[in-house]
Amino acid sequence: MNGRRPHLLGIDDAPFDKGQREPVPIVGVTMEGADLVESIAVTRYPVDGDGATEFLSDWVRGLRVYASLQGVVLGGITLAGLAVVDVEALAAALELPLLVVTRRAPVDTDLVAALQAAGFSERAALVERAPRAAALGAGLYLACAGTGRSRAEELIRATLRKAQLPEPLRVAHLVGAALVKGESRGRV
């Protein structure tokens, strides 16, 4: 990192009810390192919506902090239910590393089965070509696009602090929960 702390944008969807009609709040939190919040942005996306990759690309590129970002962190490859993000295409469109982190090893077959059951079989191809996640530590799995594995790990490690999730993603999760439920709660 050459002494610089990375500016990462963590993006998370807020809690929602399956099948709800209202779009789901999507929260983006930009942080420098693991302790300085620089901006918070909120948008909305339909439950199980189509075109999640293009939506995120347009939204992120339109944020005033876009030019200062060194990467984007997602908490999985889905958004607002079963909207699947094309990880490689989003990294290319943003011209930034895209880091996908989860607490558990992703089970792609479960997601593919859910997509098929919901009538979204065409989205299964996005799951199948998504970069594979590997354990970064106990309870943290990382997949990346737009950068090599060592740079991705370096970015993630520079943003870990309180939890086993990068702070920009953790704070986005907290803000999303507060928007919907009035306050955040539970393990983050």
C-alpha positions in Angstrom: 0.0 0.0 0.0 3.1 2.3 0.1 1.9 3.8 3.4 -1.4 4.9 1.9 -4.7 3.7 3.4 -7.1 2.5 0.7 -10.3 4.3 -0.1 -12.9 1.5 -0.5 -16.6 1.6 -1.2 -18.6 -1.1 0.6 -22.0 -1.8 -0.8 -24.8 -3.7 0.9 -28.5 -4.0 0.5 -30.8 -3.3 3.4 -33.1 -6.0 5.0 -36.2 -6.7 3.0 -39.1 -9.1 2.8 -39.1 -11.6 0.0 -41.5 -10.5 -2.7 -42.0 -7.0 -1.3 -43.1 -4.4 -3.9 -41.0 -1.5 -2.7 -37.4 -1.3 -3.9 -34.7 -2.2 -1.4 -32.4 0.5 0.0 -28.8 0.0 -1.2 -26.1 1.7 0.9 -22.6 2.6 -0.1 -20.1 3.6 2.5 -16.7 5.0 1.4 -13.9 4.7 4.0 -10.3 5.5 4.2 -8.7 2.4 5.8 -10.7 0.8 8.6 -11.6 3.9 10.7 -12.5 7.0 8.6 -15.9 7.2 7.0 -15.7 9.6 4.1 -19.1 9.4 2.5 -22.4 7.5 2.6 -24.7 7.2 -0.4 -28.1 5.6 -0.6 -30.1 4.4 -3.6 -32.9 1.8 -4.2 -33.1 -1.3 -6.3 -36.1 -3.6 -7.0 -36.3 -7.0 -5.3 -34.9 -9.7 -7.7 -34.4 -6.9 -10.3 -32.7 -7.4 -13.6 -29.5 -5.6 -14.7 -27.8 -5.3 -11.3 -24.3 -5.0 -12.9 -25.3 -2.0 -15.0 -27.2 -0.5 -12.2 -24.2 -0.7 -9.8 -21.8 0.5 -12.5 -23.9 3.6 -13.3 -24.5 4.4 -9.6 -20.9 4.0 -8.5 -19.5 6.0 -11.4 -21.9 8.8 -10.6 -20.8 9.1 -7.0 -18.6 12.1 -6.2 -16.1 9.8 -4.5 -15.6 7.6 -7.5 -12.3 9.2 -8.6 -10.7 8.5 -5.2 -11.7 4.8 -4.9 -9.1 2.0 -4.9 -11.8 -0.7 -4.9 -15.3 -1.8 -4.3 -16.4 -4.4 -1.7 -19.6 -6.4 -2.1 -21.0 -8.9 0.5 -21.8 -11.6 -2.1 -22.7 -11.6 -5.8 -26.4 -11.0 -5.3 -28.2 -7.7 -4.6 -31.8 -7.3 -3.3 -32.6 -11.0 -3.4 -31.8 -12.8 -6.6 -30.3 -10.0 -8.7 -26.9 -11.4 -9.7 -23.9 -9.2 -10.3 -21.5 -10.1 -13.1 -18.4 -9.6 -11.0 -15.9 -9.5 -13.9 -18.0 -7.1 -16.0 -18.6 -4.8 -13.0 -14.8 -4.6 -12.2 -14.1 -3.8 -15.9 -16.9 -1.2 -16.1 -15.6 0.5 -12.9 -12.0 0.0 -13.8 -11.5 -0.9 -10.2 -10.8 -4.0 -8.2 -14.0 -5.7 -7.2 -13.8 -7.6 -3.9 -16.5 -10.0 -2.9 -16.4 -11.2 0.7 -18.6 -13.6 2.7 -18.5 -15.1 6.1 -19.1 -18.6 4.8 -17.8 -20.4 1.8 -20.2 -19.7 -1.1 -22.3 -22.7 -2.3 -23.0 -21.8 -5.9 -25.3 -24.8 -6.4 -27.7 -23.5 -3.7 -27.8 -20.1 -5.5 -28.3 -21.7 -8.9 -31.1 -23.9 -7.5 -32.8 -20.8 -6.0 -32.5 -18.9 -9.3 -34.0 -21.9 -11.2 -36.9 -22.2 -8.7 -37.7 -18.5 -9.0 -37.7 -18.6 -12.8 -34.3 -16.8 -13.3 -32.4 -19.7 -14.9 -30.7 -17.3 -17.3 -28.9 -15.8 -14.3 -27.2 -19.1 -13.4 -24.5 -18.4 -16.0 -23.3 -15.3 -14.0 -23.0 -17.5 -10.9 -21.0 -20.2 -12.8 -18.5 -17.7 -14.3 -18.1 -15.7 -11.0 -14.5 -15.8 -9.6 -14.1 -18.5 -7.0 -13.8 -17.5 -3.3 -11.0 -18.7 -1.1 -10.5 -18.5 2.6 -8.7 -15.4 3.7 -9.0 -16.4 7.4 -11.4 -18.0 9.8 -14.8 -16.9 8.8 -13.8 -14.7 5.8 -13.9 -15.7 2.1 -12.7 -13.5 -0.7 -13.2 -13.6 -4.5 -11.9 -10.8 -6.7 -11.9 -9.4 -10.2 -10.0 -6.5 -11.7 -6.9 -7.3 -9.6 -4.7 -10.1 -8.4 -5.3 -12.1 -5.3 -2.4 -10.6 -3.3 -3.6 -7.0 -4.0 -7.2 -8.0 -3.1 -6.0 -9.4 0.2 -3.9 -6.3 0.9 -7.0 -4.1 0.3 -9.2 -6.2 2.5 -6.7 -6.5 5.4 -6.3 -2.8 5.4 -10.0 -2.4 6.2 -10.4 -5.0 8.8 -10.9 -3.8 12.4 -13.8 -4.7 14.7 -15.3 -7.6 12.8 -14.2 -10.2 10.2 -15.8 -8.1 7.5 -14.2 -5.1 5.9 -15.3 -1.9 7.7 -16.9 -0.2 4.7 -19.1 -3.2 4.1 -19.9 -3.6 7.8 -20.9 0.1 8.2 -23.0 -0.1 5.0 -24.8 -3.1 6.6 -25.4 -1.1 9.8 -26.8 1.9 7.9 -29.1 -0.3 5.8 -30.5 -2.0 8.8 -31.1 1.4 10.5 -32.9 2.7 7.4 -35.4 -0.1 7.4 -35.7 -1.1 11.0 -35.0 2.2 12.8 -31.8 0.9 14.3 -29.1 -1.7 13.6 -28.9 -4.9 15.6 -27.4 -8.4 15.6 -23.9 -9.6 14.7 -22.0 -7.6 12.1 
